[in-house]
């Protein structure tokens, strides 16, 4: 994680902020820290195989998770596709669609909390 480099003027003992892709006990396991600000998770749209957008989205996830301590994950439009800078298996399965409008509709149905939609089996 960027925090461990110590070059960013932050406490290098801090870890990235946990997100919904992490195990429930990830903070206790030392993988990540709970958000000290109790922010809702931000979902970043993962656009189809457009390299600059994919790399930019990783940068956004790193900045949110490590510098701003905001939980951030990606929405690939499918529960069986995985894309995260922090994926333990380094899977980079981008979205099958350029822009998954259905994901926005689902998020709206669940009051904007994609974690609840994911628990219910939606994207």
N, CA and C atoms as a LAMMPS dump frame, in Angstrom:
ITEM: TIMESTEP
0
ITEM: NUMBER OF ATOMS
369
ITEM: BOX BOUNDS ff ff ff
-5.0000000000000000e+02 5.0000000000000000e+02
-5.0000000000000000e+02 5.0000000000000000e+02
-5.0000000000000000e+02 5.0000000000000000e+02
ITEM: ATOMS id mol type element x y z
1 1 1 N 0.82 -1.193 0
2 1 2 C 0 0 0
3 1 3 C 0.864 1.257 0
4 2 1 N 0.303 2.316 -0.518
5 2 2 C 1.055 3.558 -0.585
6 2 3 C 1.426 4.087 0.793
7 3 1 N 0.582 3.839 1.792
8 3 2 C 0.881 4.334 3.136
9 3 3 C 2.207 3.808 3.642
10 4 1 N 2.56 2.584 3.303
11 4 2 C 3.771 1.983 3.843
12 4 3 C 5.036 2.635 3.288
13 5 1 N 4.932 3.405 2.206
14 5 2 C 6.116 4.042 1.65
15 5 3 C 6.595 5.198 2.523
16 6 1 N 5.68 5.812 3.271
17 6 2 C 6.061 6.908 4.151
18 6 3 C 6.356 8.206 3.42
19 7 1 N 6.18 8.244 2.115
20 7 2 C 6.519 9.436 1.336
21 7 3 C 5.343 10.38 1.136
22 8 1 N 4.203 10.079 1.698
23 8 2 C 3.023 10.882 1.426
24 8 3 C 2.603 11.756 2.597
25 9 1 N 3.413 11.827 3.626
26 9 2 C 3.083 12.655 4.77
27 9 3 C 1.959 12.092 5.618
28 10 1 N 1.751 10.789 5.571
29 10 2 C 0.728 10.138 6.377
30 10 3 C 1.39 9.089 7.246
31 11 1 N 0.659 8.638 8.245
32 11 2 C 1.164 7.611 9.142
33 11 3 C 1.386 6.325 8.364
34 12 1 N 2.627 5.874 8.27
35 12 2 C 2.913 4.695 7.455
36 12 3 C 2.459 3.396 8.105
37 13 1 N 1.926 3.463 9.311
38 13 2 C 1.374 2.264 9.947
39 13 3 C -0.079 2.028 9.548
40 14 1 N -0.714 3.029 8.938
41 14 2 C -2.088 2.866 8.479
42 14 3 C -2.13 1.948 7.27
43 15 1 N -3.231 1.265 7.144
44 15 2 C -3.466 0.407 5.988
45 15 3 C -4.578 1.04 5.155
46 16 1 N -4.86 0.467 4.023
47 16 2 C -5.98 0.954 3.22
48 16 3 C -7.277 0.708 3.979
49 17 1 N -8.319 1.361 3.554
50 17 2 C -9.625 1.203 4.175
51 17 3 C -10.309 -0.051 3.636
52 18 1 N -10.932 -0.806 4.515
53 18 2 C -11.637 -2.029 4.126
54 18 3 C -12.822 -1.699 3.228
55 19 1 N -13.173 -2.641 2.361
56 19 2 C -14.345 -2.483 1.511
57 19 3 C -15.16 -3.774 1.514
58 20 1 N -16.264 -3.779 0.81
59 20 2 C -17.179 -4.919 0.854
60 20 3 C -16.618 -6.174 0.178
61 21 1 N -15.537 -6.049 -0.566
62 21 2 C -14.903 -7.237 -1.147
63 21 3 C -14.001 -7.955 -0.152
64 22 1 N -13.693 -7.304 0.952
65 22 2 C -12.831 -7.904 1.975
66 22 3 C -13.636 -8.837 2.874
67 23 1 N -12.964 -9.816 3.498
68 23 2 C -13.666 -10.658 4.47
69 23 3 C -14.237 -9.804 5.606
70 24 1 N -15.287 -10.288 6.247
71 24 2 C -15.922 -9.531 7.33
72 24 3 C -14.938 -9.168 8.446
73 25 1 N -13.971 -10.024 8.708
74 25 2 C -13.012 -9.777 9.777
75 25 3 C -11.664 -9.28 9.247
76 26 1 N -11.671 -8.611 8.099
77 26 2 C -10.433 -8.16 7.454
78 26 3 C -9.638 -7.196 8.335
79 27 1 N -10.323 -6.304 9.033
80 27 2 C -9.615 -5.357 9.907
81 27 3 C -8.934 -6.095 11.053
82 28 1 N -9.621 -7.068 11.63
83 28 2 C -9.015 -7.86 12.717
84 28 3 C -7.845 -8.685 12.217
85 29 1 N -7.922 -9.122 10.949
86 29 2 C -6.848 -9.91 10.352
87 29 3 C -5.656 -9.039 9.958
88 30 1 N -5.827 -7.726 9.985
89 30 2 C -4.743 -6.815 9.638
90 30 3 C -4.617 -6.523 8.155
91 31 1 N -5.616 -6.91 7.372
92 31 2 C -5.58 -6.669 5.934
93 31 3 C -5.807 -5.187 5.626
94 32 1 N -6.699 -4.568 6.386
95 32 2 C -7.108 -3.193 6.134
96 32 3 C -7.645 -2.598 7.432
97 33 1 N -7.972 -1.322 7.393
98 33 2 C -8.568 -0.629 8.545
99 33 3 C -10.003 -0.246 8.225
100 34 1 N -10.854 -0.231 9.251
101 34 2 C -12.208 0.282 9.066
102 34 3 C -12.119 1.78 8.814
103 35 1 N -13.073 2.309 8.051
104 35 2 C -13.074 3.733 7.759
105 35 3 C -13.312 4.522 9.044
106 36 1 N -12.392 5.404 9.41
107 36 2 C -12.582 6.176 10.642
108 36 3 C -13.72 7.19 10.52
109 37 1 N -14.164 7.463 9.301
110 37 2 C -15.206 8.455 9.074
111 37 3 C -16.572 7.825 8.843
112 38 1 N -16.628 6.489 8.826
113 38 2 C -17.87 5.755 8.607
114 38 3 C -18.564 6.15 7.302
115 39 1 N -17.764 6.336 6.253
116 39 2 C -18.311 6.655 4.933
117 39 3 C -19.011 5.451 4.332
118 40 1 N -20.038 5.719 3.527
119 40 2 C -20.602 4.661 2.696
120 40 3 C -19.569 4.318 1.63
121 41 1 N -19.644 3.106 1.136
122 41 2 C -18.711 2.679 0.1
123 41 3 C -19.023 3.358 -1.233
124 42 1 N -17.994 3.727 -1.946
125 42 2 C -18.145 4.304 -3.275
126 42 3 C -17.883 3.206 -4.295
127 43 1 N -18.793 3.067 -5.258
128 43 2 C -18.619 2.109 -6.355
129 43 3 C -18.152 2.879 -7.579
130 44 1 N -17.056 2.45 -8.141
131 44 2 C -16.489 3.053 -9.338
132 44 3 C -16.932 2.204 -10.527
133 45 1 N -17.477 2.845 -11.538
134 45 2 C -17.899 2.103 -12.728
135 45 3 C -16.651 1.633 -13.461
136 46 1 N -16.63 0.356 -13.766
137 46 2 C -15.51 -0.255 -14.467
138 46 3 C -15.9 -0.404 -15.928
139 47 1 N -15.381 0.474 -16.768
140 47 2 C -15.763 0.452 -18.182
141 47 3 C -15.077 -0.683 -18.916
142 48 1 N -15.734 -1.134 -19.943
143 48 2 C -15.281 -2.254 -20.763
144 48 3 C -13.771 -2.228 -20.939
145 49 1 N -13.153 -2.804 -21.793
146 49 2 C -11.701 -2.922 -21.893
147 49 3 C -10.998 -1.695 -22.479
148 50 1 N -11.214 -0.563 -21.875
149 50 2 C -10.581 0.683 -22.297
150 50 3 C -9.444 0.947 -21.318
151 51 1 N -8.207 0.714 -21.74
152 51 2 C -7.04 0.689 -20.849
153 51 3 C -6.894 1.946 -20.001
154 52 1 N -7.017 3.122 -20.594
155 52 2 C -6.815 4.344 -19.81
156 52 3 C -7.88 4.497 -18.732
157 53 1 N -9.115 4.095 -19.025
158 53 2 C -10.179 4.165 -18.021
159 53 3 C -9.941 3.155 -16.903
160 54 1 N -9.463 1.979 -17.245
161 54 2 C -9.204 0.949 -16.238
162 54 3 C -8.077 1.38 -15.303
163 55 1 N -7.012 1.926 -15.852
164 55 2 C -5.886 2.384 -15.026
165 55 3 C -6.315 3.574 -14.178
166 56 1 N -7.051 4.498 -14.76
167 56 2 C -7.543 5.653 -13.993
168 56 3 C -8.437 5.209 -12.839
169 57 1 N -9.233 4.175 -13.068
170 57 2 C -10.113 3.699 -12.002
171 57 3 C -9.306 3.085 -10.862
172 58 1 N -8.209 2.408 -11.183
173 58 2 C -7.334 1.898 -10.118
174 58 3 C -6.758 3.062 -9.305
175 59 1 N -6.331 4.106 -9.984
176 59 2 C -5.785 5.277 -9.289
177 59 3 C -6.841 5.867 -8.362
178 60 1 N -8.088 5.958 -8.841
179 60 2 C -9.168 6.464 -7.982
180 60 3 C -9.353 5.574 -6.755
181 61 1 N -9.336 4.25 -6.952
182 61 2 C -9.52 3.346 -5.821
183 61 3 C -8.38 3.503 -4.81
184 62 1 N -7.161 3.623 -5.279
185 62 2 C -6.016 3.793 -4.385
186 62 3 C -6.137 5.101 -3.609
187 63 1 N -6.463 6.189 -4.295
188 63 2 C -6.572 7.485 -3.621
189 63 3 C -7.687 7.474 -2.58
190 64 1 N -8.845 6.924 -2.948
191 64 2 C -9.951 6.871 -1.997
192 64 3 C -9.615 5.973 -0.806
193 65 1 N -9.093 4.787 -1.068
194 65 2 C -8.875 3.787 -0.024
195 65 3 C -7.689 4.088 0.88
196 66 1 N -6.624 4.638 0.314
197 66 2 C -5.404 4.821 1.095
198 66 3 C -5.184 6.239 1.582
199 67 1 N -5.532 7.214 0.79
200 67 2 C -5.288 8.595 1.193
201 67 3 C -6.483 9.228 1.895
202 68 1 N -7.68 8.995 1.366
203 68 2 C -8.874 9.615 1.93
204 68 3 C -9.618 8.713 2.908
205 69 1 N -9.22 7.454 2.993
206 69 2 C -9.796 6.463 3.908
207 69 3 C -11.296 6.268 3.677
208 70 1 N -11.663 6.206 2.395
209 70 2 C -13.04 5.969 1.983
210 70 3 C -13.091 4.603 1.312
211 71 1 N -13.991 3.714 1.738
212 71 2 C -14.086 2.408 1.08
213 71 3 C -14.523 2.563 -0.373
214 72 1 N -13.834 1.858 -1.281
215 72 2 C -14.143 1.962 -2.709
216 72 3 C -13.984 0.605 -3.38
217 73 1 N -14.966 0.266 -4.212
218 73 2 C -14.913 -0.962 -5.006
219 73 3 C -15.344 -0.628 -6.426
220 74 1 N -15.371 -1.647 -7.271
221 74 2 C -15.765 -1.466 -8.668
222 74 3 C -17.069 -2.169 -8.945
223 75 1 N -17.813 -1.606 -9.879
224 75 2 C -19.026 -2.236 -10.38
225 75 3 C -18.733 -2.684 -11.799
226 76 1 N -18.654 -3.998 -11.987
227 76 2 C -18.366 -4.545 -13.314
228 76 3 C -19.637 -4.914 -14.057
229 77 1 N -20.786 -4.764 -13.409
230 77 2 C -22.048 -5.122 -14.036
231 77 3 C -22.393 -6.588 -13.894
232 78 1 N -21.573 -7.35 -13.166
233 78 2 C -21.808 -8.774 -12.997
234 78 3 C -21.148 -9.25 -11.706
235 79 1 N -21.872 -10.059 -10.932
236 79 2 C -21.309 -10.564 -9.675
237 79 3 C -20.157 -11.533 -9.886
238 80 1 N -20.08 -12.141 -11.071
239 80 2 C -19.016 -13.122 -11.292
240 80 3 C -17.792 -12.539 -12.008
241 81 1 N -17.739 -11.219 -12.164
242 81 2 C -16.565 -10.563 -12.753
243 81 3 C -15.907 -9.729 -11.662
244 82 1 N -14.597 -9.783 -11.595
245 82 2 C -13.859 -9.152 -10.496
246 82 3 C -12.792 -8.208 -11.045
247 83 1 N -12.757 -7.028 -10.455
248 83 2 C -11.755 -6.05 -10.853
249 83 3 C -11.482 -5.169 -9.648
250 84 1 N -10.289 -5.254 -9.107
251 84 2 C -9.906 -4.435 -7.973
252 84 3 C -8.389 -4.4 -7.883
253 85 1 N -7.859 -3.26 -7.56
254 85 2 C -6.413 -3.154 -7.366
255 85 3 C -5.961 -4.08 -6.239
256 86 1 N -6.848 -4.328 -5.282
257 86 2 C -6.509 -5.111 -4.094
258 86 3 C -6.964 -6.566 -4.164
259 87 1 N -7.409 -7.028 -5.317
260 87 2 C -7.87 -8.402 -5.456
261 87 3 C -6.722 -9.36 -5.142
262 88 1 N -6.906 -10.27 -4.162
263 88 2 C -5.812 -11.173 -3.779
264 88 3 C -5.355 -12.093 -4.912
265 89 1 N -6.236 -12.355 -5.886
266 89 2 C -5.867 -13.212 -7.013
267 89 3 C -5.495 -12.399 -8.253
268 90 1 N -5.447 -11.08 -8.116
269 90 2 C -5.076 -10.176 -9.208
270 90 3 C -5.952 -10.36 -10.451
271 91 1 N -7.245 -10.597 -10.224
272 91 2 C -8.168 -10.747 -11.357
273 91 3 C -8.475 -9.377 -11.943
274 92 1 N -8.467 -9.29 -13.254
275 92 2 C -8.786 -8.038 -13.939
276 92 3 C -9.83 -8.319 -15.006
277 93 1 N -11.019 -8.636 -14.546
278 93 2 C -12.131 -8.958 -15.429
279 93 3 C -13.009 -7.72 -15.566
280 94 1 N -12.783 -6.97 -16.601
281 94 2 C -13.519 -5.722 -16.761
282 94 3 C -14.98 -5.981 -17.116
283 95 1 N -15.742 -4.919 -17.079
284 95 2 C -17.161 -4.982 -17.389
285 95 3 C -17.38 -5.447 -18.82
286 96 1 N -18.493 -6.124 -19.048
287 96 2 C -18.844 -6.555 -20.407
288 96 3 C -19.537 -5.442 -21.185
289 97 1 N -19.941 -4.385 -20.475
290 97 2 C -20.646 -3.263 -21.102
291 97 3 C -19.814 -1.999 -20.94
292 98 1 N -20.013 -1.076 -21.857
293 98 2 C -19.294 0.192 -21.743
294 98 3 C -19.8 0.987 -20.539
295 99 1 N -21.103 0.978 -20.313
296 99 2 C -21.657 1.68 -19.164
297 99 3 C -22.879 0.917 -18.671
298 100 1 N -22.78 0.286 -17.509
299 100 2 C -23.881 -0.548 -17.008
300 100 3 C -24.991 0.274 -16.332
301 101 1 N -25.918 0.784 -17.142
302 101 2 C -27.022 1.591 -16.606
303 101 3 C -27.862 0.812 -15.59
304 102 1 N -27.971 -0.497 -15.791
305 102 2 C -28.765 -1.318 -14.869
306 102 3 C -28.224 -1.229 -13.448
307 103 1 N -26.929 -1.071 -13.316
308 103 2 C -26.33 -0.961 -11.985
309 103 3 C -26.796 0.302 -11.275
310 104 1 N -26.947 1.381 -12.017
311 104 2 C -27.457 2.618 -11.419
312 104 3 C -28.896 2.452 -10.962
313 105 1 N -29.691 1.758 -11.769
314 105 2 C -31.083 1.509 -11.39
315 105 3 C -31.154 0.654 -10.132
316 106 1 N -30.328 -0.371 -10.07
317 106 2 C -30.31 -1.25 -8.892
318 106 3 C -29.867 -0.472 -7.656
319 107 1 N -28.836 0.347 -7.794
320 107 2 C -28.379 1.155 -6.661
321 107 3 C -29.489 2.067 -6.165
322 108 1 N -30.231 2.65 -7.089
323 108 2 C -31.346 3.524 -6.712
324 108 3 C -32.407 2.746 -5.93
325 109 1 N -32.704 1.515 -6.375
326 109 2 C -33.696 0.683 -5.688
327 109 3 C -33.288 0.383 -4.249
328 110 1 N -31.979 0.332 -3.988
329 110 2 C -31.485 0.016 -2.653
330 110 3 C -31.003 1.258 -1.913
331 111 1 N -31.532 2.398 -2.274
332 111 2 C -31.21 3.636 -1.567
333 111 3 C -29.777 4.097 -1.749
334 112 1 N -29.148 3.685 -2.831
335 112 2 C -27.775 4.105 -3.112
336 112 3 C -26.709 3.256 -2.454
337 113 1 N -27.099 2.241 -1.697
338 113 2 C -26.117 1.406 -0.999
339 113 3 C -25.916 0.099 -1.77
340 114 1 N -24.887 0.063 -2.58
341 114 2 C -24.625 -1.111 -3.422
342 114 3 C -24.261 -2.343 -2.601
343 115 1 N -23.784 -2.134 -1.388
344 115 2 C -23.471 -3.296 -0.53
345 115 3 C -24.74 -4.073 -0.229
346 116 1 N -25.846 -3.367 -0.007
347 116 2 C -27.118 -4.052 0.251
348 116 3 C -27.611 -4.778 -0.991
349 117 1 N -27.431 -4.169 -2.151
350 117 2 C -27.811 -4.815 -3.403
351 117 3 C -26.985 -6.073 -3.631
352 118 1 N -25.711 -6.006 -3.301
353 118 2 C -24.827 -7.156 -3.477
354 118 3 C -25.246 -8.302 -2.537
355 119 1 N -25.594 -7.963 -1.314
356 119 2 C -26.061 -8.997 -0.364
357 119 3 C -27.322 -9.671 -0.856
358 120 1 N -28.159 -8.907 -1.57
359 120 2 C -29.42 -9.455 -2.083
360 120 3 C -29.229 -10.199 -3.403
361 121 1 N -27.986 -10.275 -3.884
362 121 2 C -27.705 -11.033 -5.101
363 121 3 C -27.707 -10.222 -6.374
364 122 1 N -27.804 -8.905 -6.225
365 122 2 C -27.716 -8.018 -7.384
366 122 3 C -26.278 -7.558 -7.532
367 123 1 N -26.009 -6.886 -8.638
368 123 2 C -24.663 -6.353 -8.883
369 123 3 C -24.425 -5.172 -7.973
